[in-house]
Amino acid sequence: MRSRFPMLVVLAGFACSDGTIGDTLGAPVAAPIVFESVARRLSLVELDRTIEALVGDTTSPATRFLTPDLFTPYDNDYVQQQPSRALIEALDQMAADVAARAMTDHRDAIVGCTPTGAGDTVCMRDFIARFGKRALRRPLSTDEIDDYAALQSYATESVSGVTNDFYTGVALVIRAMLQDPEMLYRVEVGVPTDKPRVTQLGDHEIMTRLAFLLWGEAPDDALLAIADAGGLANAQTRRSVASGMLADSRARAQVQRFHSMWLGYRAIPHPPALAQAFARETTALIDDVVFDNARDYRELFTSSRTFIDATLATNYALPLPGGTPAWVEYGAGGRAGILSHGSVLSTFGKFSDTSPTQRGIFVRTRLFCEEVLPPPPDANVDAPPSSTDGSPCKANRYAQHRESASCAACHGRLDPIGFGLENYDMAGRYRTHDDGYEECTIDGRGEIIGIGSFSGPKELADMLISSHTLDACVTQQMYSFAIGRPLTGDELPQVERATQRFAASGYDFRGMLLDFVSDDLFAQKREPAQ
Amino acid sequence: MSIRLNRRAFLRSSGGLMLGLPLLDIMLNNNGTAFAQTGGALPKRYAFVFAGQSIGGDNWAKNQQRINGANVTAEHFVEPAATGAGYALTTPLQPLAALQSDFSVVSRLRIPYNTTSSASADVPAGGAYRDFHGGAAGPFLSGMRSNAANFRARGKTPDQHIADLYRAETPIDTLTYRCQPVFYISGYDFSGRQYISYRGDNQPVGAQTQPSVAFNAMIGAVPTGDPGENAAIAFNNRARKSVLDLVADRRQRLLTRVGLADRRRLEAHFDEVVALEKRIADLSTSGIDACEPPRTVPTDPPIGGDNAGSGSGTIGTNTGYSGEEERATAFADLIHFAFKCDLTRSASLQLTTFQSHMNVFGITTSLGYPIRADLHEVGHNGDDDTRGQFAVSLVLQWHIARYAYLLNKLKETDEGGGKLIDNCAIVFAPEGGHGRQLNDGVTDNQTHSTENMVALVAGRAGGLMPGKHIRTSGAHPAQVFLSAMQAAGYTGNTLGEVTGNIPELFTT
């Protein structure tokens, strides 16, 4: 497997990219390259959702037992995953925990038949076939059912001092299934094609891809029935199935999660009540744009209104007539869309405050999809910059970044972006001077080198859109999330074509997802070169 | 090799019975486990406790600091003023006051670097690529030079060397624990900062972060109960084994159908399942019950969210704290028990990660001096009121208190005619030192430095003679680790590209 260490290992400070968005997406159109993939382990969240769907367990067992996933920025990056003793020990314990709870809480619904006794092999095999198909996301062979059915001996044997019955065997089957590598990893076998190292995926493998992409969990019975019926190699069939899936609340949760990782606000660093209010605000806007009203996706960044409660009305100094949660217009001023939300504005801070450099990195990496290289080793990124004239003002202090040519080369591409958002603090509140320094007036003017100047989230969003950087980047981000790793350069032409379709659709985000799954590439896999 | 042994150690290793010496005592076994059966010498154990911080503040001399708003000039630096025995304990070492005769301080350690070139190809043997956090981690852990700022070790770490040594003799080859579960900075993640154990060149070992899982993988693997319940336990153990057998048996069916990349990944998974089965079997015959294990499963503290600003200097809440202290206690309890019961002879405990952004507001508040910053920023800025040597010393003291907790438990435990700690080599070392900045090679009094590093070695295994301060002239930290490895039975005289121990650790 190819090793891809993330380029964005630098914690802080600055860096530059030689490339522009044109460099990454302006390459001549090449033949489509099938996305390389390796058996992906379910992320903790995917595992939790899948287990909840399987046995009704709402206790987030994977999150409780397993070591946290790495976010790069997505939690499903298979390059980061490696089997470890810590993982295997946790899975062993998690499976026992889940199986025990399942036999307490939802036993009859899980088993699905009423056993005549501990030795009822018909009911047991029926359960194994049904549960196993859900757990392994494909029908089980008779041999496999035999293997699992052997555990029924623990239901029937007579041991003094042991209370066992039919469900003892059921619990053991659940334990084994939850530790089955085909449950834990998305193993794709497919059938060979005439292209080297490329396989065409089977119906159940395609359905598994659809379910984890659109719902963040394994396919349910209804989806597996569709896979059983076959035909998912057909693009239109996939599109139609996916379209139905997008109408489900699970798709909403998945799209919300994608955004929270992409834009970095999955663990908002504010007190819980405020953090939850921010999350509700952002969730409402995404639902409105992507689902409820199927708006032009760019409105996520340009929306003139926001959904707030009394806490946020106070926080943002916005009017909220009646005091009950409602959509309110921003009115005149610099605010628009998600870049005005306290959720997004709380991220990429530094030294307990907003960081013009970090916000520049945020815009460059997350909204332009540029690589920002680490700072040179001799740059001190751990102390706030200091001004040469002794001024405590941020604008003067960050001027230090422009004093040497080597600093300015990179910071010139970063800091001015952040300064365009400086009027908005880490909670999205408007401010006219630096925190604690009334003499440090914030002029709020920012610039994206080569594109133009702006002030505030609204003008920044307008520039991201008019320069056609945002639509290309959101497509790339979604692709990276979908295939479970950062994209390679030779894969970017596909993204460019997808971006063109995205634009042609009037920026229909769900349409972009549907285009992705109905592309031939979605039903194929490429083996990594050795 | 030039390891110097004291008389007792020499006699012990010579294998002869010497009346009048403690050898008779060490033939005895208090807990009725493995050694009584073999009649051999008591086992030697190695553990490494790691702190993700340096030992001095940026631009503050060793004796300068700001405490609660007042500038103070007084010693708080970790390195004691006097050498030898009976030195005055510095602020960070205070938790070890009652253990002063049980550990040694080794100071003025230095990871070499090229003073004239920062090129990757010019890094000297055992040296650091000149980018502190990412470049010093590798040579620190493995004695192998780094060639990039990628936090990766390019060789096997001491805990894994010791694991190799005793793998056939104990149920668990080594314990790998980490107390800081998440990175805390929005937009970024560990990228290698979370590893202190490597099986080889760029082969990191993922650590356990959940105390309850660690507990149940060891003590919980061998349930206890009154005799009436034993039948149920045996039944459950058999059932668990059947489940794992079934999972392991899926290997052939699956691996024949997939490509090479999938196969490698899945094989590694299956290998760990098989290893788990073996560990459970070995643990179940290891006599855990006779060692009187703790039976209360530790609680996993909640995981904190992102910090309010990377490198915050004014954090005023405990966001981004995940109960690292409670995790450290739970893991230390397990290491202690595993050593006591000879379940393993090697362990690593990562209290905080390299370049740790753990919020220290809560833990320093409980020490009486709230610092509104995260751990990494303490070395650079502290907060406006408390910074410099005192701030760094205080958070180092917090780390050393976790180490002291483990040492105290080892010292309270009888073994042979002495104490368990007598048969241990327990190392503590923070990530960096205080001196010339590694990155620019120019600025002094910097926290991003591999100069003036300090390590602690506790225990008397293999002839260690603790109780003193040893001031080296730039010995490599790997030489300290190597000394502890040798004390624990390692016969080589190199760690990575670094050769030779610290002889004074073995002399009076």
Interface residues (C-beta under 8 A of the other chain):
Chain A: M1 F5 P6 L8 V9 L11 A12 V38 A39 R64 F65 L66 T67 P68 L70 F71 T72 P73 Q81 Q82 P83 S84 R85 A86 L87 I88 E89 A90 D92 Q93 A95 A96 E144 D147 Y148 A150 L151 Y154 V159 S160 G161 V162 T163 N164 T168 L172 R175 A176 Q179 D180 P181 E182 L184 Y185 V187 V189 R197 G264 Y265 R266 A267 I268 P269 H270 P271 A275 S346 T347 F348 G349 K350 F351 S352 D353 S355 Q358 I361 F362 R366 P374 P377 D378 A379 N380 D382 A383 P384 M426 E527 P528 Q530
Chain B: D58 S118 Y129 R130 D131 F132 G134 G135 A149 N150 F151 T176 P181 V182 I185 S186 G187 Y188 D189 F190 S191 G192 V205 G206 A207 Q208 T209 Q210 V213 A214 N216 A217 G220 G228 E229 N230 A231 A232 F235 R238 A239 R240 S242 V243 L244 L246 V247 D249 R250 R253 L254 R257 V258 G259 L260 A261 D262 R264 R265 L266 A268 H269 F270 D271 E272 V273 A275 L276 D300 I303 G305 D306 N307 A308 G309 S310 G311 S312 G313 T314 I315 T317 T319 G320 Q355 R372 H376 E377 G379 H380 N381 N439 D440 G441 T447 H448
